[in-house]
Amino acid sequence: MVGTREQIFSIAGRMHVLLRREMNRIIDVEWACENAAYAQEIIRISEQSTMPELHDLAVRLREIYPAVNPGKVIAPTLVVAPPPEPKAERYVGSLR
């Protein structure tokens, strides 16, 4: 079952409230909707909690979030910037 962004946002928002209350953890709800690796980490943290409601929300989020897979760790893609080009010497030899 593929969920809509609004459903994911709603579940992540509820998880935000419970995580803050239970574990004093703050999450970025909008980023959880955009980034599957971040959402997967929120699910992992929620499963460590003692609150049954957080466990239920983690299961629901995993069901409706199309990119989150329970057995697969999603590594963030790193963008490597090209090395800077060597700068030409501004003053070659001597100053005027």
Stockholm file with secondary structure:
# STOCKHOLM 1.0

chainA/1-96         MVGTREQIFSIAGRMHVLLRREMNRIIDVEWACENAAYAQEIIRISEQSTMPELHDLAVRLREIYPAVNPGKVIAPTLVVAPPPEPKAERYVGSLR
#=GR chainA/1-96 SS CCCCHHHHHHHHHHHHHHHHHHHCCCCCHHHHHHCHHHHHHHHHHHHTSSCHHHHHHHHHHHHHCTTCCTTCCCCCCCCCCCCCCCCCCSSCSCCC
#=GC SS_cons        CCCCHHHHHHHHHHHHHHHHHHHCCCCCHHHHHHCHHHHHHHHHHHHTSSCHHHHHHHHHHHHHCTTCCTTCCCCCCCCCCCCCCCCCCSSCSCCC
//
